[in-house]
Amino acid sequence: MYRHILHYGIHFLVPILIAIFFFKENKIKIALILLAGIMIDVDHLWAEPLFDPSRCSIGFHPLHSYWAILVYSVLPFFKVTRVIGLALIIHIVADMVDCLLL
């Protein structure tokens, strides 16, 4: 239970808090972009089974691969992709925490 609360808390609560505290002028827009980071879970649709609570997403799904994570890690260094990169990194951190608690 603790694992799921922490995992989904990072997915949903952390982006909102980051938007509120660090992007005060555009907090709603930034919060929505940060929350949209969860869209990389679309790659779960190609997995068999679709959902496996004992499977670590990191390194298994294409958008959770180490190569993809490397790309996500570069995005915050460019102003135009900074928030998107942050959204994807938050998502990966949430999934890494979940993997550590398996």
Residue, then its C-alpha position, 0 to 999 in steps of 0.5 A: m500500500y505504501r509503495h502505491i501511495l508513494h508512486y502515485g504521489i510522485h506522479f500527481l502531487v509532486p508536479i503540482l507542488i513544483a508548479i505552485f512553488f517554482f512557477k508561480e506566474n504560470k502554475i496551472k499551465i506548468a502543472l498541466i504540462l508536468l502532469a502530462g508526463i504520465m503520457i509516456d505510460v502509453d508504452h505499457l499498451w504494448a506489454e504482455p500482460l498489460f499490467d503486472p504489479s511485480r514488473c519494473s517499468i524501467g528498462f522494460h518498456p520502450l519509453h522507460s528504456y535507459w536510452a530514453i531516460l538519457v534523452y529525458s535527462v538532456l531536455p532540461f538543459f534547453k529552455v524550449t524543452r525544460v518543462i517537458g524534460l522535467a515532466l519526464i524526469i519526474h515520471i521516471v523518478a516515480d517509476m524508479v521509486d516503485c522499482l526500488l520498493l518492489 
